[in-house]
Amino acid sequence: MSDADLAADAAAREAARALQLENLRADEATLRLLFTEARTHYGWQDRDVSDEVLKDLYEIAKMGPTSMNQQPMRVVFIRSDEAKDRLEPALMEANRPKMRSAPVTAIIAYDLNFWEELPKVFPPNPAAQDIFKNNATAAQVNAFRNGTLQGAYFMLAARAVGLDVGAMSGFDNMKVDEEFFHGTSLKSNFLVNLGYADTGRIFRRLPRFDYTDVCQTL
């Protein structure tokens, strides 16, 4: 390991210690924005989402942790009428107007060949890509798992930059893959409508499980 790498590791540890000593905790407004009062939206205002906002969203989302820093998520932002025309046939009928009315729909995908980038994004282990290079099952499992994690970070980051979110899974993945990812190593996971919501389209919040229903300590 080079002197520069050792210095970078030492600086990272010092920064982590300093952050820990601040005893930070999300305030009530942040929790409301991201979780407790945030909603899944189905209708949208006629209001554009700028490229700058989408870039800000990604810059936050990319910081979420993944196994071995794999970062398999890939995103296609659907904004133009032409792109929406291509996406629409793959959607269930009920989801088509939701997508058409949203300023932007993100196709959240994952790259089965994420491992090709491991020497760049996971330099502590130069041989890490060998785990996946000739093991398609391991590559698929890791790409899907970590790409899904990143998709969740993506939705929270969208809320953090002031956007409303409406995730959708009612579509034909094979049709989306054929239309947008043919001949590549990318596979679609789910869709996320992004914009500024028409709040008149939501309904009451649905029940969530209590802690004792789903958690145990052994």
ABEGO torsion letter per residue (X at the ends): XBAAAAAAAAAAAAAAAAAAAAGBBBBAAAAAAAAAABBBBABBBBBBBBAAAAAAAAAAAAABBBBGGAGABBBBBBABAAAAAAAAAABBAAAAAAAAABABBBBBBBBAAAAAAAAAABAABAAAAAAAAABAAAAAAAAAAAAAAAAAAAAAAAAAAGBBBBBBABBBAAAAAAAAABGBABBBABBBBBEBBBAAABBBBBBBBBAAAABBBX
